[in-house]
Amino acid sequence: MSKQVTVIIEGKEYTVEVGDLSESPVRATVGKRTYQVEVPGSATSTASKPAVTTAPAAPVSKPTPAPKATPMPAAGAGVIIAPMPGDIIEVKVKPGDQINPGDVVCVLEAMKMKNMIRSARAGLVTSVEVAAGQAVDYGAVLVTLGD
């Protein structure tokens, strides 16, 4: 069962259609873009607003469980996550870099295709959680951003 909520992200108001809160991650649709989000607390938490991550998720036909080895950051943290499992081919940023929306932060190879992983927002790179040659799961944190 989905419901609509209004959220404010970086000072802008959005209407978000939120999927079943008993699942983890929860699907959230803003306009025509769908995101996989984590709700603070347990999968059955009564939290009213999900913490939206900064990377759009790849469309999937069934929910994919959140990675067990890499915990999701706290609500409000700016992170760029892996939209699919694969291997990191190249990391294009380092801590201290200032990035803009659309900047490529790393290249992820999945199913013999190179995917440019881009930032959805501007920010200061506070940490890089992956290295070239590393395999990552869906939802793994790749880069953490500050303001």
N, C-alpha and C positions, 0 to 999 in steps of 0.2 A: 504494500500500500504506500503510495507516495503522497506527499503534501507540499504545499508551497510556503516558503518562508522568505522574508526580506532580510538581507544582510548588507552590511556596509564594509566594503573592501577598499582600503586606501582612499577613504573619503567619498566613494561613489556607491550609490544604492543599487542593489541588484535584486531581482526576484529569482529565487532558486527553487527548482523542483527537486525535492529530496526524496530518495528511495527509502526502502525498508530499513529503519534504524536498528533492527535486530541483526542485520548482516554487517560484516566487516570485511573490506571497506564498504562504505555507503556510496551509491551513485548519486551525484548531484549534477543537475543540468541547468546551465545558465545560458539563455538564448539557444543557440544551436550547438554549444560545446558541452560535452559531458566530462566530468571529473570524478576521480575516485577519491573520497575524503575519509578521514578518520574522525570519529566522534570521541571526545575526551572521556575517559573512564571505560567501562566495559562495553561490550557490544550491545547490551540492553540498557545502556545509560539513559537517563531522562534528560540529558543535555538538550537545550533547545536550538543551539546553533552549531553546525559542524565546522571544524577548522579546515578551510579550503586550502589545498596545496597549490603550488604555483605551476605545475606542469599538467597539461591536459592528458587524460588517459586515452589509450588506444581503445576504439570500440571493441567490446567483447560480447559474446553471445550469452555467457553465464558469468556470475561473479567469480572473481579470482581471489583467493584468500590473501590476506596481508602477509608479508614476509615475517618469519619467526625470528631470524637472526638479526635483523636490523629494526629496532623499535622506531616508530614514527615519532618525530619531535612534538613538543608541546604545542597546544593551540596558539596560533598567531605567529609561529616561527616561519620564516621564509625559507623554503627548501625547494630544490629541484629534484624530482624523483624519476626513476627509470620507468617509462611507460610500458616496457615489455622486458622480458628476460633476454640476456645477450651478453656479449663480451665488449668491454670498453677498449676501443681501438686507439683513441687519442683523447687526452685531456687538454683543453684549450685555455683554461683559466688557472689562476693560483690565488691563494689567500692574499687579500689586499687589492685585487683588481676591482675596478668599478665597471659594472656591466649595465647594458641597456636592454629593454625589451627586444627580443628577437636575436640577441647575440648567442652564438653557438658556444656552449660550455664544454661539451664533449661529443665524441662520435661513438655510437653504440652499434655494433654489428649484431644483427638478428636475422636468422634464416638467409645468410649470404648477402644481406642488404645492409648498406651503411646508412644509419639514421643520425641526422644532426639533431642533437638535443639542445633546444634553445630555451633561454630564459623568458618567462612570461612577464617579468617585471624588472625594473631597474633596481640596483642595489650594490652593496659592497660584498665581495666574496669573503666570508669569514672562515670557511673551511671547505676543503675538497676531500670527500670521503672515499674516492676511488682512484685507481691508478691504471695506466695502460696495461692491457693484458689480463685484467681482472674480470671474472665472470660476475654478473649481477642478476638478482631476481627481480621480478616485477615489483615495483613499489620501493625498491632500495633507494636510500638517500644518496644522491650523487654530489650535490653541492648545497651548502648552507649559505644564505644571504642575510646580511644585516642592512640597516638603512643608511 
